[in-house]
Amino acid sequence: MAVDLVTLNDALSWTKSCLKEENFELEFLPAEASGRTFFRVKKKIKDKHKSAFDDAYERNEQEVLSNLIIVIGPDKSENLNWFNLGKKLWGGGLALPKIFCHDHEKGFYAMEDLGSDRLDSYCRPGASAKKLLRAYVSVAETLAHWHDRALSAAGHLSKINPPYDPESIKSLEWDYFINGLRLINLAVVIHDEIDFEAQKLCQAVSFKNKRRVLIHRDFQSRNVMMTPSGPKILDWQGARIGPATYDLGSLLWDPYVSLSPSVRAECVEAYLKARKLPASHDLFWEDLSLSSLMRLMQAVGAYAKLSKIGHQSAYAAYLLPALTRMSEITQFLGSRDYPMIYELIEASLQALKNLT
C-alpha cells in the first residue's frame, strides 16, 4: 500500500519539529492489518552537526539511521490506549519500545525503532530449528514476565479495556467467528442450539475462576520483535484482564507460523518455570487448548473481515491454517463437551478445503 503525499508531508513536518533538524528522510513501512501508518527515520548523509538526538543514531560512512519510527494513528481513542498504557508498561520494566515524542491531536508519535527481525522470520522454510526453539523459548519467558508484572505496572489502566469475561468473550471471539464463517460463504449449517454450547465454552475460557493477569490479547509472531537485548512486544493497546492461557495459546497456535508439538511443549515448560508455577499437567493443557481454540475463532473472524471487507486478500490464505489448528485442538480435547461446536469446526474446515 502506497502512502499519500499529504500524509508524507505532514509526517516530514512533524518529525522535523520533533528532531529539531531537517537532514533526514522518511522510509514508508507497510503495515499489516493496521489502520496506522509507519515511517522509519533515516538521515540523508553523515555530517558533523550535533543535534539533541545524536546519541540515538548508528553512524556509518554512508548514512545515519536513527532509532525512531514515526507512528500515525487515525483513531484517537486507540492512540490514547496505546500511548498511556505503553508509557506505564515501559516504565514498569516491560519489554516494549520507548515512546519519545507525541502529538495526540494530530495522532503522531515517535517510537523506538526495534529493527526488522520479527519472530515469524525464525519459522521460514530452511530456518535453523535450534534458533527457532531458542527464539520461542525466550519469547515464552518474556510473556511470563509480562503476565507477572503488567497488571501492577498498568495500575488503573489495566481496566482501560473491558475484562475478558464470558460476555466479552462471546462478542469478541464467538460472534466474530460465526460472522466470519458467513462472510466467506462457507456452506455450513449453524444451528440455533449451538448458542448454549457457546455460552458454556465462553464460561470455561473466562478468567473468573483463574488467576488474574493483564493479557496482551494479540500475542502472535508478527507482534514480537527480536532485538539484541531480547524480545520486544508491539501492539499492546488491546490489553485487558483475562486468562494467561489466552496469550500463550496465541503464541503457540499462531496461524502465521507452523510449530511442532515439541516446540510448543518446551515453550510451555519454559513459561511455567519462568513464572515459578508447577509443571504442566492434563488440566493445564485442557485449559490452554480451550483458550487457544477461542483465540483461533477470533483469528478466523479477523482474516475473513480483512479479506472480504478490508480488501486485503492475502489474509484469506491464513483461514485454512487457523481452521486446521482448531481441528487439531478439538481432536485433542474430544467432542464430549462441545459436540456441535466441534462438528461446526470440522464442517467449516472441509468446506474451505472444497473451495480451495
C-alpha positions in Angstrom: 0.0 0.0 0.0 1.4 3.4 -1.0 1.4 6.4 1.2 -0.3 9.6 0.0 1.7 12.8 -0.4 -0.3 14.8 2.2 0.5 12.2 4.9 4.1 12.1 3.9 4.5 15.9 4.0 2.7 16.0 7.4 5.0 13.3 8.8 8.1 15.2 7.5 7.0 18.4 9.0 6.1 16.9 12.4 9.4 14.9 12.5 11.4 18.0 11.8 9.9 19.6 14.8 10.5 16.5 16.9 14.1 16.1 15.9 14.9 19.8 15.7 16.7 19.2 12.4 16.0 18.7 8.7 18.8 16.4 7.4 16.7 13.2 7.2 14.2 11.3 5.1 11.3 9.0 5.9 11.1 5.4 4.7 7.5 4.2 4.4 6.9 0.9 6.2 3.9 -1.2 5.0 1.6 -2.1 7.9 -0.2 -5.4 8.1 -3.8 -5.4 9.4 -3.4 -1.9 10.9 -5.1 1.4 10.2 -1.9 3.1 11.3 0.9 4.4 9.1 4.6 3.9 9.9 7.8 5.6 8.8 11.4 4.8 9.6 13.6 8.0 10.2 16.8 7.9 8.1 19.5 10.5 8.0 20.4 11.5 4.4 24.2 11.7 4.9 26.7 11.6 7.7 27.7 15.1 8.9 29.3 16.8 11.9 26.2 18.7 13.0 25.1 17.9 16.6 21.5 17.5 17.5 19.6 16.6 20.6 19.1 13.1 19.2 22.7 12.4 18.1 23.0 9.6 20.7 20.1 7.8 19.1 21.9 7.4 15.7 24.0 4.5 14.5 26.7 6.1 12.2 28.5 4.7 9.2 30.3 6.3 6.3 27.3 6.4 4.0 24.3 7.4 6.1 22.9 7.6 9.7 19.9 5.7 10.8 18.0 6.9 13.8 16.4 4.6 16.2 13.0 6.2 15.6 9.8 5.0 14.0 7.1 7.6 13.3 3.6 6.2 14.0 0.5 7.9 12.7 -2.8 6.7 14.1 -6.2 7.9 12.9 -8.2 6.5 15.9 -7.8 8.9 18.8 -9.2 6.5 21.4 -6.9 3.7 20.3 -4.0 6.1 20.2 -4.6 7.1 23.8 -4.9 3.5 24.9 -1.7 2.6 23.2 0.2 5.7 24.4 -1.0 5.7 28.1 -0.7 2.0 28.6 2.6 1.8 26.8 4.2 4.5 28.9 3.0 2.7 32.1 4.2 -0.7 31.0 7.5 0.6 29.7 8.1 2.5 32.9 7.3 -0.7 34.8 10.1 -2.6 33.1 8.1 -4.4 30.5 9.7 -5.3 27.1 8.1 -2.6 25.0 9.6 0.1 22.7 10.0 3.6 24.3 7.8 6.4 23.0 9.8 9.6 22.7 7.5 12.3 21.3 3.8 12.6 20.8 1.0 14.8 19.5 -2.4 13.4 20.5 -4.3 16.0 18.4 -2.5 15.1 15.2 -2.2 11.4 16.1 1.7 11.5 15.6 4.1 9.5 17.7 7.9 8.9 17.7 8.7 5.4 18.9 11.9 3.5 19.4 12.9 1.5 16.3 13.3 -2.2 17.2 14.7 -3.1 13.8 13.3 -5.7 11.3 13.9 -9.0 13.0 10.4 -10.2 13.6 9.7 -13.5 15.4 8.0 -15.1 12.4 11.2 -14.8 10.4 12.6 -17.7 12.5 9.9 -20.0 11.1 10.6 -19.5 7.4 11.5 -22.6 5.3 15.1 -23.6 5.8 15.4 -21.7 9.1 17.5 -23.2 11.8 15.4 -25.4 14.2 17.8 -24.6 17.1 17.4 -20.9 16.5 13.6 -21.2 16.2 13.4 -23.1 19.5 15.8 -20.6 21.3 13.8 -17.7 20.0 10.4 -19.1 21.0 11.6 -20.1 24.5 12.9 -16.6 25.0 9.6 -15.1 23.9 7.7 -17.5 26.2 9.8 -16.3 29.1 9.2 -12.7 28.1 5.5 -13.4 28.1 5.8 -14.9 31.6 7.4 -11.6 32.7 4.6 -9.7 31.1 2.0 -11.8 33.0 3.8 -11.4 36.3 4.4 -7.6 36.0 2.0 -6.0 33.6 -1.1 -5.9 35.9 0.7 -4.0 38.7 2.6 -1.8 36.2 -0.5 -0.7 34.4 -2.3 0.2 37.7 -5.8 1.7 37.0 -5.1 1.5 33.2 -5.5 -2.3 33.5 -9.2 -1.5 33.2 -8.8 0.6 30.0 -10.5 -2.2 28.1 -13.4 -4.4 29.3 -12.2 -7.6 31.1 -12.2 -10.9 29.3 -15.4 -12.2 30.9 -17.9 -14.6 29.3 -19.9 -11.7 27.8 -17.0 -10.1 26.1 -15.6 -13.4 25.0 -18.9 -14.2 23.2 -18.8 -10.9 21.5 -15.1 -10.6 20.7 -14.5 -14.3 19.8 -17.5 -16.5 19.2 -19.8 -14.0 17.4 -16.8 -12.8 15.4 -16.1 -16.4 14.4 -19.7 -17.0 13.3 -19.8 -13.7 11.4 -16.5 -14.7 9.7 -17.9 -18.0 8.5 -20.8 -16.2 7.0 -18.6 -13.6 5.3 -16.6 -16.2 3.5 -19.8 -18.0 2.4 -18.9 -21.5 3.7 -21.7 -23.9 3.0 -22.1 -25.0 6.7 -25.2 -25.1 8.8 -25.1 -23.1 12.1 -27.8 -24.5 14.4 -29.6 -22.1 16.8 -29.0 -24.7 19.6 -25.2 -24.2 19.3 -25.6 -21.0 21.3 -25.9 -23.0 24.5 -22.6 -24.7 23.9 -21.0 -21.3 23.0 -22.1 -19.8 26.3 -20.6 -22.9 28.1 -17.3 -22.5 26.3 -17.1 -18.8 27.0 -17.6 -19.5 30.7 -14.9 -22.2 30.6 -12.4 -19.8 29.0 -13.2 -16.8 31.2 -10.7 -15.5 33.8 -13.3 -15.6 36.5 -12.1 -18.9 38.1 -8.4 -18.3 37.3 -5.6 -16.1 38.4 -6.0 -12.6 37.0 -3.3 -11.2 34.7 -3.2 -8.5 32.1 -3.3 -10.3 28.8 -1.9 -8.7 25.6 -4.7 -10.3 23.5 -2.8 -10.3 20.2 0.4 -12.0 21.3 1.5 -13.6 18.0 4.7 -13.8 15.9 4.1 -10.5 14.0 3.8 -8.5 17.2 7.1 -9.6 18.6 10.5 -8.1 17.5 13.7 -9.9 18.3 16.4 -7.4 19.4 20.0 -7.7 20.7 18.6 -7.1 24.2 15.8 -9.7 23.9 12.2 -9.9 22.5 10.2 -6.7 22.5 6.4 -6.5 22.3 4.3 -4.4 19.9 0.5 -3.5 19.6 -0.4 -3.7 23.3 -3.5 -1.4 23.0 -6.0 -4.2 23.3 -4.6 -5.4 26.7 -7.2 -6.4 29.3 -7.6 -8.6 32.4 -8.0 -12.2 31.4 -6.6 -15.7 31.5 -2.9 -16.1 30.9 -3.5 -19.2 28.7 -5.1 -16.9 26.0 -1.8 -15.2 25.2 0.2 -18.5 25.5 -2.2 -20.1 23.0 -2.0 -17.1 20.7 1.8 -17.6 20.5 1.9 -21.4 20.2 -1.1 -22.0 17.8 -0.4 -18.9 15.7 -1.8 -19.4 12.1 1.1 -17.3 10.7 3.7 -20.0 11.6 3.9 -23.8 12.0 5.4 -25.1 15.3 6.0 -28.7 16.2 4.4 -30.2 19.3 7.8 -30.5 20.9 8.5 -26.8 20.4 5.1 -26.0 22.0 5.8 -28.3 24.9 9.2 -26.8 25.6 7.8 -23.3 25.4 5.0 -24.2 27.9 7.5 -25.6 30.4 9.8 -22.5 29.9 6.8 -20.2 30.5 5.7 -22.1 33.7 9.2 -22.2 35.0 9.7 -18.5 34.5 6.5 -17.8 36.4 7.6 -20.3 39.1 4.4 -22.3 38.5 4.1 -26.1 38.7 5.0 -28.2 35.6 2.2 -28.7 33.1 -0.5 -31.3 33.7 -3.6 -32.6 31.9 -5.9 -29.9 33.3 -3.5 -27.1 32.3 -3.3 -28.5 28.8 -7.1 -28.7 28.6 -7.3 -25.1 29.8 -4.6 -24.0 27.3 -6.4 -25.8 24.5 -9.7 -24.2 25.1 -8.2 -20.7 25.3 -6.3 -21.4 22.1 -9.5 -22.6 20.4 -11.2 -19.3 21.3 -8.2 -17.3 20.1 -8.3 -19.1 16.8 -12.0 -18.3 16.5 -11.1 -14.6 16.7 -8.4 -15.1 14.1 -10.8 -16.7 11.6 -13.2 -13.7 12.1 -10.3 -11.3 11.6 -9.0 -12.9 8.5 -12.5 -13.1 7.0 -13.2 -9.4 7.7 -9.8 -8.3 6.5 -10.0 -10.3 3.2 -13.7 -9.6 2.4 -14.4 -6.2 3.8 -10.9 -4.7 4.2 -10.0 -5.9 0.7 -6.7 -7.4 2.0 -6.9 -10.7 0.1 -3.6 -12.0 1.4 -5.3 -12.8 4.8 -7.6 -15.4 3.1 -4.5 -17.7 3.0 -4.5 -17.9 6.8 -8.1 -19.2 7.1 -7.0 -22.8 6.3 -4.2 -22.9 8.9 -6.4 -21.4 11.5 -9.2 -23.9 11.0 -6.7 -26.7 10.7 -5.3 -25.8 14.1 -8.8 -25.6 15.5 -9.5 -29.1 14.2 -6.3 -30.4 15.8 -7.3 -28.9 19.2 -10.8 -30.4 19.0 -9.3 -33.8 18.2 -7.0 -33.5 21.3 -10.0 -32.4 23.5 -12.6 -34.8 22.2 -16.1 -34.0 21.3 -17.9 -34.8 24.5 -18.4 -31.3 26.0 -19.0 -29.3 22.8 -20.2 -31.7 20.1 -22.0 -29.1 18.0 -19.1 -26.7 18.1 -16.6 -29.4 17.1 -18.9 -30.5 14.3 -19.1 -27.0 13.0 -15.3 -26.6 13.0 -14.8 -29.9 11.1 -17.6 -28.9 8.6 -16.1 -25.5 8.1 -12.6 -26.9 7.5 -13.9 -29.4 5.0 -16.0 -26.7 3.2 -13.0 -24.4 3.0 -10.8 -27.2 1.6 -13.5 -27.8 -1.0 -13.4 -24.1 -2.0 -9.6 -24.1 -2.4 
